[in-house]
Amino acid sequence: GRLAVMEISVLTTEERGLEKIGSSAELPVYHNPGAYPPIYMTRRIQRYQNVEEIIEAFETHQSGEEIPVYFPEEEEIPFESSPISIPLSESEITQIQRPNSDRITLRIRSQFDGLLVLTENYSPNWTAKVNEESVPVFRANHTFMAVPVQAGEHHIAFHYLPRPFYYAISIGGSMLTFVILLLVLYPRRWLLPPRNKEEWIGP
């Protein structure tokens, strides 16, 4: 991330490229100027065959340049990379909120159509909506997520919904409801002991 709270060993003064921005707390707070933003817009689409290509590209990326997004060569993405590089200042993330671990909302003002990249681990259980309309969530930069966004101001919401978990809860709840219904309709058969031997056998 861009901010880090860490304890520097007394045996070294190496801060690994971090800039100290506060020392009033027990542990110093550092700023990482080389870190990429957690969310960014881009029109530069690149293809890769292995993760090392992404790592090398990001290590040689120059500050201020448009940050690309990387997709596997075999994956079909309905977008084309723009030959014109756009400065990062052309788009603005005006608000980011995460009320819980399963939901991320943000507002963006973009000057161009492109892909919004979110540095959150990809999972097929993530869904996204742009202005309440569902959009596809692509696996980007090998492990993160990207969604298509048009120019203009938008409200974007990511929601994590593990469907198998909720399916299991629904099935379990239905079975519990069925058992309770049997207990209510036939209490003597299920709860009370039989009064004579014939009731053990049933009708």
Backbone torsions as a table, in degrees:
resi	resn	phi	psi	omega
1	GLY	NA	-178.6	-179.4
2	ARG	-82.3	-26.6	-180.0
3	LEU	-113.1	144.6	179.6
4	ALA	-144.0	135.0	173.0
5	VAL	-108.4	119.5	-174.6
6	MET	-149.1	158.5	178.3
7	GLU	-106.5	118.4	179.9
8	ILE	-83.7	129.9	-179.2
9	SER	-62.1	144.0	179.2
10	VAL	-69.9	-11.1	-178.1
11	LEU	-86.6	-7.6	-179.0
12	THR	-149.5	155.3	175.3
13	THR	-110.2	10.6	-179.8
14	GLU	-68.5	121.1	-179.5
15	GLU	-110.6	9.1	172.0
16	ARG	53.5	44.2	174.9
17	GLY	79.6	5.5	-179.8
18	LEU	-87.3	151.5	178.6
19	GLU	-113.1	126.6	-178.8
20	LYS	-72.3	129.1	179.8
21	ILE	-119.6	-1.3	178.8
22	GLY	-169.8	145.1	179.0
23	SER	-143.0	15.5	-178.6
24	SER	-74.5	-25.5	179.1
25	ALA	-82.6	176.5	179.3
26	GLU	-63.9	-34.9	177.8
27	LEU	-112.3	140.2	180.0
28	PRO	-70.3	151.9	177.7
29	VAL	-111.3	132.5	-176.3
30	TYR	-120.5	153.1	175.3
31	HIS	-109.3	133.8	179.4
32	ASN	-103.0	97.2	-176.7
33	PRO	-68.5	-17.8	-178.4
34	GLY	-90.2	-3.5	-178.1
35	ALA	-76.3	147.1	178.4
36	TYR	-85.9	153.2	-178.3
37	PRO	-63.8	150.1	180.0
38	PRO	-67.3	-22.6	177.5
39	ILE	-139.6	134.4	177.1
40	TYR	-152.5	154.7	175.9
41	MET	-99.9	144.3	179.4
42	THR	-152.6	154.5	171.5
43	ARG	-117.5	1.3	180.0
44	ARG	-92.5	111.6	-179.3
45	ILE	-110.1	124.4	-179.7
46	GLN	-119.7	153.9	176.5
47	ARG	-108.8	149.8	179.4
48	TYR	-142.9	157.4	177.6
49	GLN	-105.6	-33.2	178.4
50	ASN	-142.1	162.4	-174.4
51	VAL	-63.5	-30.4	-178.2
52	GLU	-59.7	-31.8	178.1
53	GLU	-64.3	-39.2	178.8
54	ILE	-67.5	-44.5	-179.2
55	ILE	-60.7	-45.9	-179.9
56	GLU	-63.5	-40.1	-179.1
57	ALA	-65.0	-41.5	-179.3
58	PHE	-71.9	-30.4	178.0
59	GLU	-68.8	-30.6	-178.8
60	THR	-96.8	1.4	-179.2
61	HIS	-67.7	135.8	-179.3
62	GLN	-90.8	138.7	-179.8
63	SER	-61.5	136.4	179.7
64	GLY	96.0	-19.4	178.1
65	GLU	-77.8	157.6	177.1
66	GLU	-64.6	129.8	-179.0
67	ILE	-81.0	125.8	-179.8
68	PRO	-78.6	170.9	172.2
69	VAL	-123.3	140.1	-172.9
70	TYR	-113.8	135.3	177.0
71	PHE	-128.6	150.3	176.0
72	PRO	-61.1	150.0	-177.6
73	GLU	-60.8	-33.8	-175.8
74	GLU	-84.4	-11.4	-176.9
75	GLU	-81.6	135.4	-180.0
76	GLU	-89.7	119.1	178.7
77	ILE	-120.6	124.5	-176.8
78	PRO	-78.6	46.3	179.1
79	PHE	-140.6	154.4	175.6
80	GLU	-117.9	142.5	179.4
81	SER	-70.4	138.0	179.0
82	SER	-81.4	136.0	178.0
83	PRO	-74.6	-11.8	-178.2
84	ILE	-100.8	123.2	179.0
85	SER	-80.3	135.5	-177.8
86	ILE	-108.8	130.3	175.7
87	PRO	-60.2	149.7	-178.5
88	LEU	-62.5	-26.9	-177.6
89	SER	-71.3	-8.9	-178.4
90	GLU	-69.4	-22.6	178.0
91	SER	-121.2	150.1	-175.2
92	GLU	-136.6	125.7	173.0
93	ILE	-88.1	111.2	-173.0
94	THR	-90.2	-21.4	-177.3
95	GLN	-158.9	135.4	175.5
96	ILE	-132.2	128.8	177.8
97	GLN	-135.7	144.1	175.0
98	ARG	-136.7	84.8	-177.1
99	PRO	-64.4	-26.4	175.7
100	ASN	-154.8	176.9	-174.6
101	SER	-69.5	-17.0	-175.4
102	ASP	-99.9	4.3	-175.8
103	ARG	-145.2	133.3	176.3
104	ILE	-132.1	126.8	177.9
105	THR	-125.2	148.0	178.2
106	LEU	-155.2	159.5	174.0
107	ARG	-118.8	136.6	-177.0
108	ILE	-134.8	145.1	173.7
109	ARG	-120.0	106.5	-174.8
110	SER	-112.5	142.5	178.7
111	GLN	-91.0	-3.7	-175.6
112	PHE	-152.8	160.1	172.3
113	ASP	-73.6	141.0	178.8
114	GLY	-176.6	-159.2	179.4
115	LEU	-113.6	132.4	174.0
116	LEU	-95.0	122.2	-176.9
117	VAL	-103.5	127.3	179.1
118	LEU	-114.5	122.5	-178.3
119	THR	-82.7	63.2	174.1
120	GLU	-124.1	141.4	-176.3
121	ASN	-57.3	130.0	-179.2
122	TYR	-70.8	144.3	171.6
123	SER	-153.7	143.8	176.8
124	PRO	-64.8	-10.1	178.2
125	ASN	-83.5	-5.9	175.4
126	TRP	-81.7	136.7	171.6
127	THR	-123.7	160.3	-178.2
128	ALA	-141.8	147.1	175.3
129	LYS	-132.9	135.7	174.6
130	VAL	-112.1	114.5	-175.4
131	ASN	53.6	45.3	176.7
132	GLU	70.0	8.7	176.0
133	GLU	-109.0	129.8	-177.3
134	SER	-66.2	137.9	177.3
135	VAL	-131.3	154.0	179.0
136	PRO	-69.9	147.3	176.7
137	VAL	-109.0	117.1	-178.4
138	PHE	-99.7	148.8	173.3
139	ARG	-80.7	117.8	-174.5
140	ALA	-123.7	152.9	179.4
141	ASN	51.5	35.6	175.2
142	HIS	75.0	-35.5	-174.3
143	THR	-137.8	-4.1	-177.3
144	PHE	-104.6	-166.0	-174.5
145	MET	-128.3	153.2	176.7
146	ALA	-145.0	143.0	177.0
147	VAL	-132.5	148.6	178.0
148	PRO	-75.7	137.4	179.8
149	VAL	-137.6	133.5	177.1
150	GLN	-88.6	167.1	178.9
151	ALA	-63.4	147.0	179.2
152	GLY	122.1	-170.7	178.7
153	GLU	-97.2	133.6	-175.0
154	HIS	-141.0	151.6	169.3
155	HIS	-107.5	123.0	-175.6
156	ILE	-119.4	133.7	-179.6
157	ALA	-129.3	127.1	173.0
158	PHE	-104.0	135.4	-178.5
159	HIS	-134.2	128.2	178.9
160	TYR	-96.5	119.6	-177.3
161	LEU	-132.7	96.5	178.6
162	PRO	-73.8	94.5	-172.8
163	ARG	-58.8	-45.0	179.8
164	PRO	-57.4	-36.9	179.6
165	PHE	-63.1	-46.3	-178.8
166	TYR	-71.9	-31.3	174.3
167	TYR	-63.0	-42.7	179.1
168	ALA	-63.7	-40.5	178.1
169	ILE	-63.6	-40.4	-179.9
170	SER	-64.0	-43.4	179.7
171	ILE	-65.2	-44.2	178.7
172	GLY	-62.6	-40.8	178.5
173	GLY	-65.0	-38.0	178.6
174	SER	-65.2	-41.7	179.2
175	MET	-65.6	-39.9	178.3
176	LEU	-64.5	-40.6	177.3
177	THR	-61.9	-39.8	179.3
178	PHE	-64.2	-41.7	179.5
179	VAL	-65.2	-44.0	178.6
180	ILE	-62.3	-38.8	178.7
181	LEU	-63.1	-40.9	177.0
182	LEU	-63.5	-39.6	179.6
183	LEU	-65.9	-35.0	-179.7
184	VAL	-73.8	-41.1	-176.2
185	LEU	-77.9	-34.3	-177.6
186	TYR	-129.6	66.9	-176.3
187	PRO	-66.6	-35.6	-177.5
188	ARG	-67.8	-37.8	-178.2
189	ARG	-68.4	-34.2	-172.1
190	TRP	-103.2	-26.2	-172.4
191	LEU	-113.8	-36.2	-173.9
192	LEU	-97.4	145.3	178.0
193	PRO	-69.6	151.5	179.0
194	PRO	-66.8	146.2	-179.0
195	ARG	-83.8	-24.7	179.0
196	ASN	-147.6	175.5	-174.5
197	LYS	-66.4	-32.2	-178.7
198	GLU	-62.6	-33.5	-178.5
199	GLU	-69.7	-20.6	175.1
200	TRP	-65.7	-36.6	-177.2
201	ILE	-83.0	-34.0	-178.9
202	GLY	90.5	172.7	-178.1
203	PRO	-67.4	NA	NA
